[in-house]
Amino acid sequence: MKYLTTSFRTDVDPHSGKMKTFKDQRLAEAVSITDAEATTVQYAGSGVNVDAVRKYKVSEIIYNEKNSSLPFYKAIVGIETFNEKSKKIKLTKTVVLVQANSVLDAVADVIAAWGKSTDWEILEVKKTPILEIIEPAKAA
């Protein structure tokens, strides 16, 4: 499975129920772009128009077990590896998606999940427009 962002529009605001165009973005767990689109329509209802589906490169997702309505933060983590052939240290970047209250909480959650080590460092953390992750079982 891979993750794809889906941007879609609906004519009903889910918060107020009023008729207006409402844009939303979710992360869908799917095997293809077509599967992500179908999963999004199945999850959000038949009145949605999927505008875009794009690949989203993420290596790990850290959920907040206490509050699932929190926003997601994208943490770019640099992992240092030593190349025996070239005798150089290489920095490999990986993306971790973290559901947290704030940037500070996201950093703390990454440290809690990855442990304290000198082999990696958090290079960047920023808030994403992703509101939720749609898993195939959730959409059904």
Backbone as CSV, one residue per row, in Angstrom:
resi,resn,N_x,N_y,N_z,CA_x,CA_y,CA_z,C_x,C_y,C_z
1,MET,0.844,-1.192,0.000,0.000,0.000,0.000,0.882,1.246,0.000
2,LYS,0.352,2.284,-0.609,1.026,3.569,-0.584,0.001,4.632,-0.226
3,TYR,0.491,5.832,0.026,-0.394,6.921,0.423,-0.478,7.949,-0.690
4,LEU,-1.700,8.461,-0.916,-1.943,9.472,-1.922,-2.823,10.551,-1.317
5,THR,-2.515,11.822,-1.604,-3.386,12.894,-1.130,-4.531,13.048,-2.110
6,THR,-5.709,13.240,-1.591,-6.879,13.476,-2.429,-7.480,14.823,-2.053
7,SER,-7.632,15.688,-3.028,-8.289,16.977,-2.841,-9.657,16.875,-3.484
8,PHE,-10.690,17.238,-2.717,-12.030,17.129,-3.293,-12.906,18.280,-2.847
9,ARG,-13.994,18.475,-3.610,-14.971,19.522,-3.330,-16.339,18.890,-3.129
10,THR,-17.089,19.508,-2.270,-18.481,19.112,-2.081,-19.305,20.387,-1.955
11,ASP,-20.585,20.313,-2.270,-21.435,21.504,-2.219,-22.097,21.712,-0.873
12,VAL,-21.864,20.813,0.073,-22.450,20.949,1.407,-21.315,21.013,2.419
13,ASP,-21.316,22.076,3.228,-20.320,22.205,4.290,-20.656,21.187,5.376
14,PRO,-19.749,20.231,5.678,-20.066,19.195,6.664,-20.227,19.728,8.088
15,HIS,-19.694,20.923,8.341,-19.782,21.486,9.692,-21.117,22.194,9.929
16,SER,-21.572,22.958,8.927,-22.809,23.720,9.106,-23.991,23.114,8.364
17,GLY,-23.746,22.280,7.351,-24.820,21.693,6.567,-25.362,22.624,5.501
18,LYS,-24.796,23.835,5.390,-25.261,24.816,4.407,-24.709,24.480,3.023
19,MET,-25.445,24.936,2.007,-25.027,24.715,0.630,-23.955,25.741,0.254
20,LYS,-22.731,25.275,0.109,-21.642,26.084,-0.395,-20.507,25.133,-0.778
21,THR,-19.629,25.594,-1.649,-18.516,24.744,-2.057,-17.511,24.655,-0.919
22,PHE,-17.168,23.447,-0.559,-16.275,23.186,0.562,-15.121,22.330,0.054
23,LYS,-13.886,22.825,0.195,-12.710,22.083,-0.258,-12.084,21.356,0.914
24,ASP,-11.577,20.171,0.644,-11.036,19.328,1.707,-9.870,18.517,1.166
25,GLN,-8.977,18.111,2.050,-7.863,17.259,1.636,-7.682,16.141,2.652
26,ARG,-7.564,14.937,2.138,-7.352,13.746,2.960,-6.173,12.958,2.396
27,LEU,-5.643,12.071,3.193,-4.599,11.158,2.748,-5.249,9.790,2.660
28,ALA,-5.206,9.189,1.485,-5.848,7.891,1.277,-4.794,6.801,1.180
29,GLU,-5.048,5.708,1.868,-4.195,4.535,1.748,-4.760,3.714,0.609
30,ALA,-3.977,3.568,-0.469,-4.495,2.906,-1.663,-3.351,2.295,-2.473
31,VAL,-3.717,1.446,-3.428,-2.712,0.812,-4.283,-2.497,1.580,-5.586
32,SER,-3.457,2.442,-5.955,-3.336,3.200,-7.201,-4.121,4.508,-7.073
33,ILE,-3.951,5.365,-8.079,-4.668,6.642,-8.091,-6.170,6.404,-8.217
34,THR,-6.564,5.464,-9.056,-7.977,5.127,-9.229,-8.574,4.601,-7.931
35,ASP,-7.825,3.767,-7.226,-8.268,3.220,-5.953,-8.420,4.328,-4.910
36,ALA,-7.498,5.283,-4.892,-7.573,6.408,-3.950,-8.801,7.263,-4.213
37,GLU,-9.094,7.503,-5.488,-10.276,8.286,-5.856,-11.555,7.559,-5.439
38,ALA,-11.621,6.265,-5.717,-12.802,5.476,-5.353,-12.972,5.412,-3.834
39,THR,-11.882,5.256,-3.105,-11.938,5.209,-1.645,-12.429,6.533,-1.079
40,THR,-11.971,7.649,-1.665,-12.392,8.976,-1.209,-13.880,9.186,-1.451
41,VAL,-14.361,8.818,-2.628,-15.790,8.969,-2.946,-16.625,8.076,-2.035
42,GLN,-16.163,6.858,-1.794,-16.878,5.943,-0.915,-16.916,6.486,0.518
43,TYR,-15.825,7.099,0.953,-15.748,7.649,2.313,-16.582,8.926,2.466
44,ALA,-16.430,9.865,1.505,-17.054,11.180,1.635,-18.481,11.240,1.096
45,GLY,-18.869,10.282,0.282,-20.218,10.282,-0.274,-20.207,10.584,-1.753
46,SER,-21.321,10.302,-2.392,-21.386,10.422,-3.851,-21.446,11.863,-4.335
47,GLY,-21.685,12.832,-3.470,-21.796,14.231,-3.881,-20.470,14.963,-3.940
48,VAL,-19.361,14.256,-3.967,-18.056,14.919,-3.988,-17.443,14.867,-5.390
49,ASN,-16.654,15.871,-5.680,-15.881,15.916,-6.919,-14.413,15.861,-6.538
50,VAL,-13.734,14.810,-6.918,-12.311,14.686,-6.613,-11.542,15.536,-7.619
51,ASP,-10.825,16.548,-7.123,-10.075,17.469,-7.982,-8.700,16.932,-8.351
52,ALA,-8.021,16.339,-7.376,-6.649,15.900,-7.629,-6.285,14.738,-6.723
53,VAL,-5.442,13.858,-7.258,-4.881,12.760,-6.481,-3.389,12.751,-6.773
54,ARG,-2.591,12.853,-5.715,-1.137,12.896,-5.892,-0.466,11.932,-4.929
55,LYS,0.674,11.393,-5.361,1.453,10.527,-4.480,1.980,11.342,-3.311
56,TYR,2.016,10.727,-2.148,2.525,11.387,-0.948,3.549,10.451,-0.319
57,LYS,4.789,10.845,-0.373,5.870,10.000,0.117,5.976,10.144,1.635
58,VAL,5.647,9.080,2.334,5.726,9.074,3.794,6.224,7.705,4.242
59,SER,7.137,7.699,5.195,7.692,6.423,5.644,7.020,5.917,6.919
60,GLU,6.462,6.842,7.685,5.834,6.443,8.953,4.757,7.449,9.327
61,ILE,3.705,6.970,9.978,2.643,7.838,10.484,2.519,7.601,11.975
62,ILE,2.585,8.693,12.735,2.435,8.612,14.190,1.083,9.236,14.538
63,TYR,0.158,8.397,14.988,-1.186,8.855,15.339,-1.240,9.318,16.786
64,ASN,-2.174,10.228,17.073,-2.447,10.627,18.444,-3.616,9.773,18.919
65,GLU,-3.357,8.872,19.827,-4.380,7.925,20.290,-5.444,8.594,21.159
66,LYS,-5.108,9.725,21.782,-6.036,10.398,22.677,-7.042,11.275,21.940
67,ASN,-6.604,11.901,20.822,-7.472,12.828,20.110,-7.249,12.684,18.604
68,SER,-8.172,12.019,17.935,-8.016,11.759,16.498,-8.410,12.950,15.623
69,SER,-8.879,14.048,16.220,-9.282,15.208,15.423,-8.159,16.243,15.290
70,LEU,-6.980,15.928,15.788,-5.860,16.865,15.705,-5.305,16.926,14.284
71,PRO,-4.671,18.049,13.938,-4.081,18.168,12.593,-2.811,17.323,12.457
72,PHE,-2.366,17.176,11.219,-1.155,16.416,10.940,0.005,17.360,10.613
73,TYR,1.183,16.994,11.086,2.411,17.733,10.815,3.364,16.836,10.037
74,LYS,4.060,17.434,9.105,5.036,16.706,8.293,6.419,16.981,8.873
75,ALA,7.058,15.929,9.363,8.408,16.054,9.918,9.392,15.419,8.946
76,ILE,10.380,16.178,8.548,11.440,15.641,7.695,12.605,15.296,8.618
77,VAL,12.957,14.017,8.608,13.991,13.499,9.495,15.197,13.095,8.653
78,GLY,16.379,13.543,9.070,17.617,13.170,8.404,18.286,12.033,9.154
79,ILE,18.578,10.959,8.440,19.216,9.788,9.044,20.639,9.685,8.497
80,GLU,21.598,9.655,9.403,23.001,9.556,8.994,23.407,8.092,8.847
81,THR,24.000,7.764,7.696,24.533,6.424,7.470,25.960,6.562,6.951
82,PHE,26.792,5.612,7.304,28.187,5.636,6.883,28.361,4.713,5.692
83,ASN,28.913,5.251,4.603,29.172,4.485,3.400,30.586,3.908,3.490
84,GLU,30.674,2.596,3.570,31.969,1.917,3.714,32.877,2.152,2.510
85,LYS,32.297,2.177,1.323,33.085,2.326,0.100,33.734,3.705,0.001
86,SER,32.922,4.738,0.138,33.421,6.102,-0.027,33.980,6.688,1.267
87,LYS,33.745,6.009,2.371,34.208,6.465,3.698,33.609,7.825,4.064
88,LYS,32.360,8.036,3.636,31.674,9.302,3.923,30.358,9.035,4.631
89,ILE,29.924,10.030,5.389,28.629,9.961,6.052,27.589,10.549,5.105
90,LYS,26.515,9.800,4.890,25.442,10.224,3.991,24.204,10.557,4.818
91,LEU,23.528,11.644,4.462,22.293,12.042,5.134,21.117,11.689,4.231
92,THR,20.277,10.762,4.690,19.091,10.346,3.956,17.877,10.971,4.622
93,LYS,17.044,11.635,3.820,15.845,12.277,4.372,14.650,11.350,4.259
94,THR,13.836,11.336,5.296,12.606,10.552,5.305,11.488,11.409,5.893
95,VAL,10.254,11.120,5.493,9.102,11.910,5.937,8.285,11.117,6.950
96,VAL,7.993,11.778,8.069,7.148,11.194,9.111,5.949,12.120,9.278
97,LEU,4.754,11.569,9.207,3.526,12.329,9.411,3.101,12.144,10.856
98,VAL,2.908,13.260,11.566,2.621,13.210,12.996,1.321,13.948,13.293
99,GLN,0.424,13.285,14.017,-0.831,13.912,14.430,-0.588,14.513,15.816
100,ALA,-0.635,15.855,15.890,-0.270,16.518,17.151,-0.983,17.850,17.304
101,ASN,-0.883,18.407,18.519,-1.468,19.705,18.854,-0.697,20.868,18.261
102,SER,0.628,20.748,18.219,1.490,21.850,17.797,2.793,21.294,17.234
103,VAL,3.619,22.192,16.742,4.927,21.793,16.229,5.756,21.166,17.353
104,LEU,5.712,21.766,18.535,6.475,21.229,19.670,6.013,19.823,20.048
105,ASP,4.708,19.600,20.032,4.177,18.260,20.328,4.589,17.260,19.246
106,ALA,4.606,17.710,17.987,5.023,16.840,16.885,6.484,16.422,17.060
107,VAL,7.337,17.377,17.428,8.756,17.070,17.671,8.887,16.076,18.818
108,ALA,8.154,16.310,19.905,8.204,15.406,21.063,7.717,14.005,20.700
109,ASP,6.689,13.915,19.859,6.161,12.607,19.445,7.149,11.844,18.572
110,VAL,7.863,12.558,17.686,8.886,11.898,16.860,10.012,11.378,17.741
111,ILE,10.446,12.196,18.693,11.514,11.767,19.608,11.071,10.567,20.429
112,ALA,9.814,10.578,20.891,9.291,9.449,21.675,9.231,8.172,20.830
113,ALA,8.859,8.303,19.556,8.731,7.129,18.685,10.091,6.612,18.221
114,TRP,11.011,7.497,17.933,12.300,7.106,17.369,13.389,6.916,18.420
115,GLY,13.162,7.430,19.625,14.172,7.311,20.677,15.269,8.345,20.503
116,LYS,16.040,8.516,21.534,17.137,9.497,21.485,18.361,8.825,20.891
117,SER,18.893,9.444,19.839,20.048,8.884,19.143,20.785,10.002,18.429
118,THR,22.057,9.783,18.154,22.828,10.761,17.386,22.835,10.414,15.903
119,ASP,22.166,9.329,15.515,22.133,8.889,14.119,21.107,9.637,13.272
120,TRP,20.210,10.346,13.886,19.177,11.051,13.139,18.888,12.404,13.788
121,GLU,18.284,13.298,13.006,17.872,14.594,13.529,16.646,15.084,12.768
122,ILE,15.823,15.866,13.435,14.644,16.452,12.798,15.101,17.705,12.063
123,LEU,14.907,17.717,10.752,15.363,18.834,9.931,14.299,19.913,9.767
124,GLU,13.028,19.495,9.722,11.946,20.443,9.463,10.623,19.860,9.950
125,VAL,9.758,20.725,10.485,8.402,20.323,10.859,7.456,21.429,10.420
126,LYS,6.406,21.036,9.674,5.410,22.031,9.271,4.026,21.396,9.234
127,LYS,3.027,22.233,9.443,1.640,21.779,9.448,1.194,21.477,8.023
128,THR,0.413,20.406,7.860,-0.100,20.026,6.546,-1.602,20.330,6.467
129,PRO,-2.144,20.420,5.259,-3.591,20.605,5.116,-4.374,19.300,5.266
130,ILE,-3.674,18.194,5.499,-4.329,16.884,5.619,-5.135,16.842,6.915
131,LEU,-6.414,16.524,6.786,-7.301,16.490,7.940,-7.479,15.091,8.521
132,GLU,-7.305,14.088,7.676,-7.581,12.734,8.107,-6.937,11.747,7.132
133,ILE,-6.729,10.544,7.612,-6.214,9.480,6.753,-7.324,8.479,6.517
134,ILE,-7.646,8.255,5.243,-8.716,7.334,4.885,-8.084,5.963,4.603
135,GLU,-8.431,5.015,5.411,-7.978,3.641,5.201,-9.105,2.884,4.507
136,PRO,-8.787,1.873,3.708,-9.845,1.137,2.991,-10.972,0.640,3.908
137,ALA,-10.631,0.183,5.101,-11.653,-0.317,6.028,-12.554,0.813,6.527
138,LYS,-12.018,2.048,6.656,-12.773,3.201,7.115,-13.778,3.655,6.074
139,ALA,-13.417,3.501,4.809,-14.256,3.985,3.718,-15.492,3.110,3.511
140,ALA,-15.386,1.844,3.879,-16.496,0.907,3.637,-17.698,1.173,4.495
